[in-house]
Amino acid sequence: MKFIKKALKILVLVIIILVVGVWFYSKTYHPTYNGELELKNLSDEVTVYFDEIGVPHINAKNQKDAYVTLGYVHAQDRLWQMELIRRIAAGRLSEILGKELLKTDVFFAGLGIEEASEKTVANLDKNSKTYLLTQAYLAGVNQFINEGKTPLEFSLLGIKKENYTIKDIHNVIGYMAFSFAVAHKTDPLLTEVKEKLGNAYFKELMTSSSENLTINKTEVTEIKGGISNAVSTIMDNLPVSTFIGSNSWVIGAEKTKNGKVIFANDPHIAFSQPSVWYQSHITTPDFEMYGFNIALIPFPLLGHNSEYSYGLTMLANDDINFYVEENNPKNTNQYKTSEGYKDYEIFDKTIHIKDEQDTTFQVKVSTHGPIMNGLISHLEEDRPIAMNWIYTQLNSEVLDAVYEMSHSKSLATFEKAVSKIHAPGLNVMYGDAKNNIAWFASAKLYELRDSVSSKTYLDGVSGKDEIIAYIPFSENPKAINPKSNYVYSANNQIDSVRGKLYPGYYEPEDRAKRIVELLDQKDDFTKEDVAKMMFDVKSSTVSEIANNLIKNINSVGLSVSEKKAILILEKWDGSYFKNSVAATIYNRFLYEFLSATYKDELGDGFDLFINSQLQDQALPIQINRAQSVWWDDISTPSKLENREEIISNSFKNAFSFLENQLGKNVDDWLWSRVISVEHEHAIGKAGGLLRKIFNVGPFETIGGHEVINNQIFKLDSTGLYNVTAGASTRIIVDFSDVENSLAIIPTGQSGNVFSEHYKDQAEKYRNGEYVKMKLNEIQIRRSENVLILKPEK
């Protein structure tokens, strides 16, 4: 008995020592939010107030000191995120994460982002404010790398810390630009449909892009004061957030209760941990900005102060084209052009792989761009396919544009800033204290000859499919103080350019239509109204789609439960609440319908197609086609299926699946049982204890596909909807009370797992709540955590 007591005492002591040890160990990794530090490159003392959610409010005597400080505090909270994102474009993920990322590295290393960054850096004005403040930011980041605490992830993976350069920043911009693009996912698929299935199949898909549109109109008034599947898989498996879509609307003074502009923005980006945005507030005698920064980007892509606010959504214009080249049969290092054979530009690349031998490969580049055949393994295409991407074809001024957006003095200077964006294409949104509102389609748009479609492969040999002209920014669609008294964007179709709708990969009208419906309902909006609107879960289109499906179900022989399911679906208003049964029925019915309609023809391309905007646009039109080449199941050559058979069988299959998955009682088929969200950390993806430590979630969620509170998931055979993307932040700036403007991010401000701000916003976010974006100096100075940074002696 004495032995047992003694053993228990020893065990308790060991546990206490372990707990205390872990606690002390965690403190060595904890970010420094208070006290005093000395920093190099400072000319004067800087005070940083960290508010209750960990946002640094940086008070400096000059902007250079402010950006050195921003770099330091950004790195101490997000260095792991910076490290991941800096490695993508350079093809260096395998170096730290192993051979599983080799395909990703080969692909990105061959895109030409690194080479484009080198050219951009070589042409930078070393005396410009953009350059000088960027270097100040990097100085702060690098001082933390050299003298700060090593993040846990670096220790676990054995990563050697390296200083960052301005080339790394431009590589991040290049990665961001590519993740906004869509053509690489759909152009090869559409080409395959046209070439393998025939023109009839292709035409039925393409006609959907010109129907059921909510168009963002141009209006200006007076200013007041194969490849597809492979690339999709690569993008899905990236360990950092990819950029997807977004909502934004700016309500003019005439439509608000307090007579001042209200600005709203919620960019849709893939969920990850840490969250994509890092918030900061800089104040100097000549500058103030509360901004949302991407890792390693010194200037905010979203921001506001007491004078103006700005944000963005994805434009979804077509800025990537694929050209079919023709090799010289006598020399495969040459390709044919309208002027004769030319030599490919050839780059030798080496990928370092953790615990493995290095791998080397060559990238061939034609005048159109890199040849994709060597960059994607198992590409079933004998012809050389070159990717022509506006981002790498033209000189980049994106960093200058973002600097100038955050330092604008008027709407006119802001418009001049956004005109410098060539790629990625962005809808840039603006509102100010003088009651101006604006939307700009910011991208380098271009013209091809009238008879050619940019949605399929182009002829790289004849010279006939080349870009005819780049369109001046002055002709891009935009709206400034329109008569509607609001501007909006939901990645929907932009207005005509030179007499025709500009081609792109625009999202279906669902969110845009719902935003317009709500904005047209009243003229006395408050920020509380806007907050509620941002959490709206009603689709403007799915109830009609559901009823059009129901009309084609053969009711003969249906069971009582099947009829009940149809009745529930028939009465559905399109709202994706947690207790919705109709949402569960609809999404399974939708999968079965798409599978029965398209899978036999598309084969391996089916999963990509059903999760693309192409399918979203085609769906309502396809359902209403009495005759269609897609109705016939080509796997049953002796039978010709029709619409009623396809839809009726799809419903029966959906009902049977849901009975097996969720039980016999239809009332139990709640949406909350099949949808969930988890914010995955790159290390947490390994599962087990690491998942519990690093990931945030899983949680039940509210919302669904293409509603304003967009919950983006993949339709597949599982019947489970694991949300992978959504609102990366929700921002509301009310110029009648700008010091109490609101925001929220999905998890927390810090990427440091030992920080109290690692996931302290997660519960508020999923409940549709907000926190203040503090601008009031008195409130800021009450912060409990104050860090004083002094020039190094």
Disulfide bonds with the S-S distance in Angstrom:
none
